[in-house]
Amino acid sequence: MRLDKPRVAPLSDEEIAPEVRERIAGGPTRTGTTLNIFRTLANHPGLMKRWLVFGNHVLGKSTLPAREREIAILRIGWLCRSGYEWGQHVVIGKATGLSDEEIARIPQGAAA
């Protein structure tokens, strides 16, 4: 499911515009490094601004319980063959209580 290289290359710290850097400062990181989703969205600051509103709603303000939200995101990530989305949300899904067994069944669909 992984690509050899990203379709849109994430920006390095030096390439990220200062106003975009401010917007993502204090956001989620993995081992202290800005997540590639934010580095990629930094290519298009206007899109990033609106995507952050959507992403914050889905991850933090939705009425959908976290466990069900992660099942839905993982299923869509699998169907779209998005290795990055899958990898990030396996970690988030486990943090919401999904077991390895449940995650392994997600690619099979609702009947699993």
NORPETA-V419018 format. One record per pair of residues at least 12 apart in sequence whose C-alpha atoms are under 6 Angstrom apart, sorted by the first residue. I is the first residue (numbers start at 0). J is the second residue. D is the distance in Angstrom with one decimal. If there is no record, write none. Layout:
# NORPETA-V419018
i->I j->J d->D
i->I j->J d->D
This chain:
# NORPETA-V419018
i->0 j->80 d->5.4
i->0 j->82 d->5.4
i->1 j->82 d->5.1
i->9 j->38 d->4.6
i->9 j->39 d->4.0
i->10 j->38 d->5.1
i->66 j->95 d->5.6
i->69 j->92 d->5.3
i->73 j->85 d->5.7
i->74 j->105 d->5.9
